[in-house]
Amino acid sequence: MRPVICLVTDRRRFDGDVARLVAQVGHAARAGVDLVQVRERDLEGRALAELVGRCVDIVRGSRTRIVVNDRLDIAVASGAHGVHLRADSFPADRTKAMAPAGFLVGRSVHSVDDALRATRIGSVDYLIFGTVFDTRSKPGRAGTGTAGVADVVHATPIPVLAVGGITLENAAEVARTGAAGVAAIGLFANPAISLDLTVAGLTRAFA
Protein backbone atom coordinates (compact mmCIF):
# COMPACT_ATOMS: atom_id res chain seq x y z
CA MET A 1 0.00 0.00 0.00
CA ARG A 2 1.40 3.37 -0.95
CA PRO A 3 1.22 5.69 2.07
CA VAL A 4 -0.38 9.11 2.10
CA ILE A 5 2.53 11.44 2.82
CA CYS A 6 1.92 14.87 4.33
CA LEU A 7 4.54 17.57 4.78
CA VAL A 8 3.66 20.06 7.52
CA THR A 9 5.35 23.41 7.02
CA ASP A 10 7.38 25.31 9.58
CA ARG A 11 9.30 28.26 8.19
CA ARG A 12 11.28 28.48 11.45
CA ARG A 13 13.24 25.50 10.17
CA PHE A 14 14.49 27.90 7.47
CA ASP A 15 15.13 30.83 9.82
CA GLY A 16 11.83 32.36 8.77
CA ASP A 17 12.80 32.47 5.09
CA VAL A 18 9.51 32.07 3.20
CA ALA A 19 11.26 31.67 -0.16
CA ARG A 20 13.10 28.60 1.14
CA LEU A 21 9.85 27.20 2.51
CA VAL A 22 8.13 27.62 -0.86
CA ALA A 23 11.11 25.95 -2.54
CA GLN A 24 10.74 23.02 -0.12
CA VAL A 25 7.07 22.70 -1.09
CA GLY A 26 8.06 22.61 -4.75
CA HIS A 27 10.65 19.91 -4.07
CA ALA A 28 8.06 17.95 -2.11
CA ALA A 29 5.65 18.05 -5.04
CA ARG A 30 8.31 16.78 -7.42
CA ALA A 31 9.21 14.01 -4.97
CA GLY A 32 5.59 12.79 -4.79
CA VAL A 33 4.34 14.15 -1.46
CA ASP A 34 0.55 13.96 -1.42
CA LEU A 35 -0.40 16.75 0.99
CA VAL A 36 1.26 19.92 2.21
CA GLN A 37 -0.32 21.38 5.32
CA VAL A 38 0.54 25.07 5.53
CA ARG A 39 0.78 25.48 9.29
CA GLU A 40 2.14 28.96 9.92
CA ARG A 41 -0.12 29.95 12.78
CA ASP A 42 1.68 33.17 13.67
CA LEU A 43 1.33 34.75 10.22
CA GLU A 44 -1.30 37.44 9.85
CA GLY A 45 -3.95 36.96 7.19
CA ARG A 46 -2.41 38.81 4.25
CA ALA A 47 1.01 37.21 4.64
CA LEU A 48 -0.52 33.76 5.08
CA ALA A 49 -2.72 34.18 2.00
CA GLU A 50 0.32 35.21 -0.03
CA LEU A 51 2.28 32.18 1.18
CA VAL A 52 -0.59 29.79 0.43
CA GLY A 53 -0.99 31.26 -3.05
CA ARG A 54 2.70 30.73 -3.77
CA CYS A 55 2.46 27.13 -2.54
CA VAL A 56 -0.58 26.48 -4.73
CA ASP A 57 1.26 27.91 -7.75
CA ILE A 58 4.40 25.87 -7.22
CA VAL A 59 2.58 22.51 -6.97
CA ARG A 60 0.35 23.16 -9.98
CA GLY A 61 0.33 20.20 -12.36
CA SER A 62 1.48 17.74 -9.67
CA ARG A 63 -0.42 15.28 -7.45
CA THR A 64 0.30 17.41 -4.38
CA ARG A 65 -2.60 19.12 -2.63
CA ILE A 66 -2.25 22.20 -0.42
CA VAL A 67 -4.32 22.38 2.78
CA VAL A 68 -4.33 25.34 5.15
CA ASN A 69 -4.25 24.98 8.90
CA ASP A 70 -7.66 26.01 10.30
CA ARG A 71 -8.23 29.03 8.00
CA LEU A 72 -11.06 28.10 5.65
CA ASP A 73 -11.36 31.69 4.46
CA ILE A 74 -7.75 31.88 3.38
CA ALA A 75 -7.78 28.39 1.91
CA VAL A 76 -10.74 29.21 -0.34
CA ALA A 77 -9.55 32.70 -1.28
CA SER A 78 -6.04 31.46 -2.14
CA GLY A 79 -7.18 28.53 -4.26
CA ALA A 80 -5.93 25.85 -1.86
CA HIS A 81 -7.27 22.32 -2.13
CA GLY A 82 -8.48 22.01 1.45
CA VAL A 83 -8.34 22.96 5.10
CA HIS A 84 -6.95 21.11 8.09
CA LEU A 85 -8.94 21.67 11.29
CA ARG A 86 -7.54 21.59 14.80
CA ALA A 87 -9.12 19.10 17.20
CA ASP A 88 -11.06 21.90 18.91
CA SER A 89 -11.96 23.84 15.76
CA PHE A 90 -15.13 24.20 13.70
CA PRO A 91 -17.34 21.16 13.00
CA ALA A 92 -16.27 19.47 9.80
CA ASP A 93 -19.80 19.22 8.41
CA ARG A 94 -20.27 23.00 8.65
CA THR A 95 -16.86 23.54 7.09
CA LYS A 96 -17.62 21.19 4.20
CA ALA A 97 -20.95 22.91 3.57
CA MET A 98 -19.18 26.26 3.12
CA ALA A 99 -16.38 24.91 0.93
CA PRO A 100 -16.23 24.39 -2.84
CA ALA A 101 -16.97 20.98 -4.32
CA GLY A 102 -14.08 18.55 -3.97
CA PHE A 103 -12.53 20.53 -1.10
CA LEU A 104 -10.54 18.39 1.34
CA VAL A 105 -11.29 18.62 5.07
CA GLY A 106 -8.88 17.04 7.53
CA ARG A 107 -8.88 17.09 11.31
CA SER A 108 -6.34 16.59 14.07
CA VAL A 109 -7.31 14.09 16.76
CA HIS A 110 -5.53 13.16 19.96
CA SER A 111 -7.61 10.24 21.25
CA VAL A 112 -10.03 7.50 20.28
CA ASP A 113 -12.87 9.69 21.57
CA ASP A 114 -11.79 12.49 19.21
CA ALA A 115 -11.75 10.04 16.30
CA LEU A 116 -15.18 8.66 17.17
CA ARG A 117 -16.58 12.19 17.36
CA ALA A 118 -15.12 13.05 13.96
CA THR A 119 -16.58 9.86 12.51
CA ARG A 120 -20.01 10.58 13.94
CA ILE A 121 -20.11 14.13 12.58
CA GLY A 122 -18.75 13.07 9.21
CA SER A 123 -17.49 15.22 6.32
CA VAL A 124 -13.84 14.48 7.18
CA ASP A 125 -11.56 13.12 4.47
CA TYR A 126 -8.63 12.19 6.72
CA LEU A 127 -7.46 12.41 10.34
CA ILE A 128 -4.01 13.23 11.67
CA PHE A 129 -3.35 11.51 15.01
CA GLY A 130 -0.53 12.25 17.41
CA THR A 131 1.73 12.81 19.07
CA VAL A 132 3.08 9.30 18.39
CA PHE A 133 6.74 9.66 19.36
CA ASP A 134 8.42 12.41 21.33
CA THR A 135 9.20 15.38 19.10
CA ARG A 136 10.65 18.83 19.48
CA SER A 137 7.60 20.23 17.69
CA LYS A 138 5.47 19.32 20.73
CA PRO A 139 7.77 19.77 23.73
CA GLY A 140 6.44 18.30 26.95
CA ARG A 141 3.83 16.12 25.24
CA ALA A 142 4.53 12.43 25.74
CA GLY A 143 4.09 10.21 22.72
CA THR A 144 1.37 7.56 22.65
CA GLY A 145 3.53 5.07 20.80
CA THR A 146 2.21 3.01 17.93
CA ALA A 147 -0.39 1.38 20.19
CA GLY A 148 -2.18 4.74 20.27
CA VAL A 149 -2.19 4.88 16.48
CA ALA A 150 -3.56 1.35 16.21
CA ASP A 151 -6.39 2.14 18.63
CA VAL A 152 -7.49 5.13 16.55
CA VAL A 153 -7.14 3.27 13.25
CA HIS A 154 -9.38 0.48 14.55
CA ALA A 155 -11.96 2.96 15.87
CA THR A 156 -12.72 4.73 12.59
CA PRO A 157 -13.06 4.04 8.87
CA ILE A 158 -11.54 7.47 8.11
CA PRO A 159 -7.92 7.27 6.87
CA VAL A 160 -5.52 8.08 9.72
CA LEU A 161 -2.10 9.69 9.30
CA ALA A 162 0.34 9.40 12.19
CA VAL A 163 2.28 12.48 13.30
CA GLY A 164 4.96 13.24 15.86
CA GLY A 165 8.55 12.05 15.79
CA ILE A 166 8.16 10.07 12.57
CA THR A 167 11.47 8.91 11.10
CA LEU A 168 12.52 6.57 8.33
CA GLU A 169 13.64 4.18 11.08
CA ASN A 170 10.24 3.93 12.80
CA ALA A 171 7.98 4.32 9.74
CA ALA A 172 7.60 0.55 9.26
CA GLU A 173 6.41 0.26 12.87
CA VAL A 174 3.80 2.92 12.12
CA ALA A 175 2.77 1.12 8.93
CA ARG A 176 2.01 -2.05 10.90
CA THR A 177 -0.72 -0.19 12.82
CA GLY A 178 -2.82 0.09 9.67
CA ALA A 179 -2.29 3.85 9.40
CA ALA A 180 -2.88 5.25 5.92
CA GLY A 181 0.31 7.28 6.08
CA VAL A 182 2.30 9.87 7.98
CA ALA A 183 2.56 13.61 8.50
CA ALA A 184 5.77 15.28 9.60
CA ILE A 185 7.76 18.48 9.93
CA GLY A 186 11.28 17.51 10.95
CA LEU A 187 11.47 14.42 8.76
CA PHE A 188 11.35 16.64 5.69
CA ALA A 189 13.67 19.32 7.05
CA ASN A 190 16.77 17.17 7.44
CA PRO A 191 19.38 18.66 5.07
CA ALA A 192 21.26 15.35 5.08
CA ILE A 193 18.38 13.45 3.41
CA SER A 194 16.80 14.57 0.15
CA LEU A 195 13.04 14.73 -0.16
CA ASP A 196 13.19 12.11 -2.91
CA LEU A 197 14.99 9.66 -0.61
CA THR A 198 12.59 10.45 2.24
CA VAL A 199 9.51 9.75 0.12
CA ALA A 200 11.10 6.58 -1.28
CA GLY A 201 11.97 5.40 2.23
CA LEU A 202 8.45 5.98 3.50
CA THR A 203 6.98 4.19 0.50
CA ARG A 204 9.20 1.15 1.15
CA ALA A 205 8.23 1.13 4.84
CA PHE A 206 4.53 0.87 3.93
CA ALA A 207 4.96 -1.65 1.12
C-alpha positions in Angstrom: 0.0 0.0 0.0 1.4 3.4 -1.0 1.2 5.7 2.1 -0.4 9.1 2.1 2.5 11.4 2.8 1.9 14.9 4.3 4.5 17.6 4.8 3.7 20.1 7.5 5.3 23.4 7.0 7.4 25.3 9.6 9.3 28.3 8.2 11.3 28.5 11.5 13.2 25.5 10.2 14.5 27.9 7.5 15.1 30.8 9.8 11.8 32.4 8.8 12.8 32.5 5.1 9.5 32.1 3.2 11.3 31.7 -0.2 13.1 28.6 1.1 9.9 27.2 2.5 8.1 27.6 -0.9 11.1 25.9 -2.5 10.7 23.0 -0.1 7.1 22.7 -1.1 8.1 22.6 -4.7 10.7 19.9 -4.1 8.1 18.0 -2.1 5.6 18.0 -5.0 8.3 16.8 -7.4 9.2 14.0 -5.0 5.6 12.8 -4.8 4.3 14.1 -1.5 0.5 14.0 -1.4 -0.4 16.7 1.0 1.3 19.9 2.2 -0.3 21.4 5.3 0.5 25.1 5.5 0.8 25.5 9.3 2.1 29.0 9.9 -0.1 29.9 12.8 1.7 33.2 13.7 1.3 34.7 10.2 -1.3 37.4 9.9 -3.9 37.0 7.2 -2.4 38.8 4.2 1.0 37.2 4.6 -0.5 33.8 5.1 -2.7 34.2 2.0 0.3 35.2 0.0 2.3 32.2 1.2 -0.6 29.8 0.4 -1.0 31.3 -3.0 2.7 30.7 -3.8 2.5 27.1 -2.5 -0.6 26.5 -4.7 1.3 27.9 -7.7 4.4 25.9 -7.2 2.6 22.5 -7.0 0.3 23.2 -10.0 0.3 20.2 -12.4 1.5 17.7 -9.7 -0.4 15.3 -7.5 0.3 17.4 -4.4 -2.6 19.1 -2.6 -2.2 22.2 -0.4 -4.3 22.4 2.8 -4.3 25.3 5.1 -4.2 25.0 8.9 -7.7 26.0 10.3 -8.2 29.0 8.0 -11.1 28.1 5.6 -11.4 31.7 4.5 -7.8 31.9 3.4 -7.8 28.4 1.9 -10.7 29.2 -0.3 -9.5 32.7 -1.3 -6.0 31.5 -2.1 -7.2 28.5 -4.3 -5.9 25.9 -1.9 -7.3 22.3 -2.1 -8.5 22.0 1.4 -8.3 23.0 5.1 -7.0 21.1 8.1 -8.9 21.7 11.3 -7.5 21.6 14.8 -9.1 19.1 17.2 -11.1 21.9 18.9 -12.0 23.8 15.8 -15.1 24.2 13.7 -17.3 21.2 13.0 -16.3 19.5 9.8 -19.8 19.2 8.4 -20.3 23.0 8.7 -16.9 23.5 7.1 -17.6 21.2 4.2 -20.9 22.9 3.6 -19.2 26.3 3.1 -16.4 24.9 0.9 -16.2 24.4 -2.8 -17.0 21.0 -4.3 -14.1 18.6 -4.0 -12.5 20.5 -1.1 -10.5 18.4 1.3 -11.3 18.6 5.1 -8.9 17.0 7.5 -8.9 17.1 11.3 -6.3 16.6 14.1 -7.3 14.1 16.8 -5.5 13.2 20.0 -7.6 10.2 21.2 -10.0 7.5 20.3 -12.9 9.7 21.6 -11.8 12.5 19.2 -11.7 10.0 16.3 -15.2 8.7 17.2 -16.6 12.2 17.4 -15.1 13.1 14.0 -16.6 9.9 12.5 -20.0 10.6 13.9 -20.1 14.1 12.6 -18.8 13.1 9.2 -17.5 15.2 6.3 -13.8 14.5 7.2 -11.6 13.1 4.5 -8.6 12.2 6.7 -7.5 12.4 10.3 -4.0 13.2 11.7 -3.4 11.5 15.0 -0.5 12.3 17.4 1.7 12.8 19.1 3.1 9.3 18.4 6.7 9.7 19.4 8.4 12.4 21.3 9.2 15.4 19.1 10.7 18.8 19.5 7.6 20.2 17.7 5.5 19.3 20.7 7.8 19.8 23.7 6.4 18.3 27.0 3.8 16.1 25.2 4.5 12.4 25.7 4.1 10.2 22.7 1.4 7.6 22.7 3.5 5.1 20.8 2.2 3.0 17.9 -0.4 1.4 20.2 -2.2 4.7 20.3 -2.2 4.9 16.5 -3.6 1.4 16.2 -6.4 2.1 18.6 -7.5 5.1 16.5 -7.1 3.3 13.3 -9.4 0.5 14.5 -12.0 3.0 15.9 -12.7 4.7 12.6 -13.1 4.0 8.9 -11.5 7.5 8.1 -7.9 7.3 6.9 -5.5 8.1 9.7 -2.1 9.7 9.3 0.3 9.4 12.2 2.3 12.5 13.3 5.0 13.2 15.9 8.6 12.0 15.8 8.2 10.1 12.6 11.5 8.9 11.1 12.5 6.6 8.3 13.6 4.2 11.1 10.2 3.9 12.8 8.0 4.3 9.7 7.6 0.5 9.3 6.4 0.3 12.9 3.8 2.9 12.1 2.8 1.1 8.9 2.0 -2.1 10.9 -0.7 -0.2 12.8 -2.8 0.1 9.7 -2.3 3.9 9.4 -2.9 5.3 5.9 0.3 7.3 6.1 2.3 9.9 8.0 2.6 13.6 8.5 5.8 15.3 9.6 7.8 18.5 9.9 11.3 17.5 11.0 11.5 14.4 8.8 11.3 16.6 5.7 13.7 19.3 7.0 16.8 17.2 7.4 19.4 18.7 5.1 21.3 15.4 5.1 18.4 13.5 3.4 16.8 14.6 0.1 13.0 14.7 -0.2 13.2 12.1 -2.9 15.0 9.7 -0.6 12.6 10.4 2.2 9.5 9.7 0.1 11.1 6.6 -1.3 12.0 5.4 2.2 8.4 6.0 3.5 7.0 4.2 0.5 9.2 1.1 1.1 8.2 1.1 4.8 4.5 0.9 3.9 5.0 -1.6 1.1 
